[in-house]
Amino acid sequence: MLTSYQYYKKITIDSSKIDSDLSHFPLPIPLGTSVGMSDQDVTDVFDEVGSDYLKIAVTMDDGETHLYVEVEQWDATNERALLWVSRDTWSVLSSSDTEIYLYFDSTADNNTAYIGTSGNRTEVWSNDFAAVLTMAQDPSGGTDSIVDSTGNGHHGTPNGGMDSNDLVDGLIGKALDFDGGDDFLEV
């Protein structure tokens, strides 16, 4: 276990939901008031670290081997977040449940080696991904404002008058509202 963190939560990935073993698979981890198969409240993470998402760590089942974490969304005010975790030596198994640990502690050192935002933690995504555009970014930013998380540089440029009003809640995390007009994303 990581002794530099005071708090942790065990996350179990139900193998009955996995058809075959997944290697270097980016797993979404939502945080909020009602998440996971059992609708758990995990807002104590925000109570502890507030807006400082660099005070977290996610590890494999041994409790020590770090997974890389891309923070797609971190909203401390509304206590909601979406994390993507993975690494090249990690597998999610179909034969038995996979466990990982989410550590958090406001007094921990900033975890810049394993935690980052879109485009800054490219290790989450395998080389099989040509581009990953999470859509959680404000489309009014102009050229290349929708960052490619893979590091391949296939950033998106919103067109058709897209602005911050087009950033909406999606199924998980944020999404862009393509209103059927002339909105499009050029990659």
Secondary structure, DSSP 8 states (H G I E B T S, - for coil): --TT-SEEEEEEE-GGG-SS-EES--EEEEESSSBTTTTB--THHHHHHTT-GGGEEEE-TTSSSB-EEEEEEEETTTTEEEEEEE-TT-EE-SSS-EEEEEEE-TTS---TTTEEETTT-GGGS-TT-S--B---S-GGG-TT-B-BTTSS---BEEESS--GGGEEE-SSSEEE---SSS-EEE-
